[in-house]
C-alpha cells in the first residue's frame, strides 16, 4: 500500500503556506485602495434611530455596543437586535434597497447558529461592521434612486457567499487572523460606498482564494477517508483493496463505521437500502461522488452523496471497486 501524506494538524500555525501568502497579498493590495478612499461623514439622517437602537448598551447605563460585546451576546439577545433592525427596514420607503438589506440580515440570523467558535468571530464581526451601511442603504438616497445598482447587489451576494465559505472551513489561528483583516478591508470599502472597488479589489479575489483552498483541503481529507475505508474494508470484509461484493458483503457493513449500508423506510413506506460514507471535516458532503466500478465489465455507477453523506443504494449483484471523487455540483463549482 502506498504511503499517502497526512492532513496537517488544523491547530498548527497554518494549513497551507500558499493560501496564507495569497491572503496576506490581498490584504496589502486592498489596503492600498482602502487608504485612498475617503471615509466621509454619512450623517445621522433617516437611519439614526435604527443604528442607535442596534448599538444601544447591553445593560442600562453601560457603554454602547461594540464589536467585542456583540461577539459575546447571547443568541436570544442577538436575535432580538436583528429582529428590531428588520422591523425598521420594513418601514423604509426604499423598498428594493430595504428588501436587499433585510435579506442579508435574515441570512446572518440563519447562519449564526450553525457556526463553530472560530468562524463565528469573522462572520459576526463582519456583520457588525456592515450593519450601519445596510441600514443606510435601506433608508437614505445613495444616488441609486429607490432601486439598487448592479454593483451593490453583486457585492452583497458575494459577501454572503464569502461568509458561507468561511463558515465551512476550519482555519488555523494565523490564517483566521489574516482572513479577518481582508474582511475588515471589505467592510471599510462597503461603508465608504465604494461598491465596485469592494467587488474587484477584495470580494471577488477573496472568494476565489477561499474556494481554491476549500478544494485543496477537501482533497486532502478525501485521501485520509480513502485510507480509512481501505483499512475498514480489509477488517470487515477481508478484501485487500476497497471492494464491495453485492449482496454478500452488505450485512457485514450494517454497523456504524467509515462505510455503512443500512435499510430505511422510504417514500410510500417501502424499505430501501442506503450507502453512507463518513467524511469528517469535508464541509459540503454533496461534493463527494462514490464511484463503483464492477469487476469483469459492466456499467459503472456514480452516486452523489446527499447532505448527510448518504445515497440510495440499488446495485445488481457483483464485485465492485469503491472510489471517492471530489466533484462540486455545477451550481457552486
C-alpha angles and dihedrals in degrees: 000000000000117000113242127197117262124234113267113252107266089218090060121104093268139352096213125014092202091055091050091047092052091049092049091048090052091051089055095046093046092046091059091055095042091054090057094053116090111229093215128187111277090192126216104270127131096345100050096099093052094048092045091052091048092050095043115132116274090228127031111270093013129121121281117276113278133183094269095050089045089056090051097049118119118248090252095052091045092051091049093055093046091049091052090052091050091051090052093048090054090060093057117110090216092084102175094047092043092051091051091051091045091051090054092051091049089049090053092048091053094046100048098070090054095055128106117221096265101053090037090071094056095041097046095044092049090050091049090053092048098045098087090048092050090051092047090049090055099044109030136062103252094179093268095094117226091323133066127254118237092249092055094048092046094050093050089052091048092051091052090050092047092052090050090052091048091050093054100053133070106223128195112245094256092048090048092053094051091045089053091054089055091049089050091054089049092051091049093054092046092049088053090053092245095139098159092048090047089054100042102035102038119359102052096040092044092051091050091051092048093048093048090049092047089056092049092049092047092051091052091048090049091056090057092047090053090051090050090048092052092052093044095048090050091049097046103030106021095236115142091212131035100283132144126200114209122243100354098064099042098088091054089057096053094101122086110271145115088302122028137175115194140164123237137170111262136187114325092018093285117146114238136183120237132192116215129189123194108229111177117196095006101125100205112037093187088068088074124087122194109221115204116187117189117226113237095027134292138120117326117228125222112190118185113211121233126229091283095051093255136118135181109267119208112146130156117249115284147094113287131191111224124220135165123222130193105223115154113210114264094248091063103027 
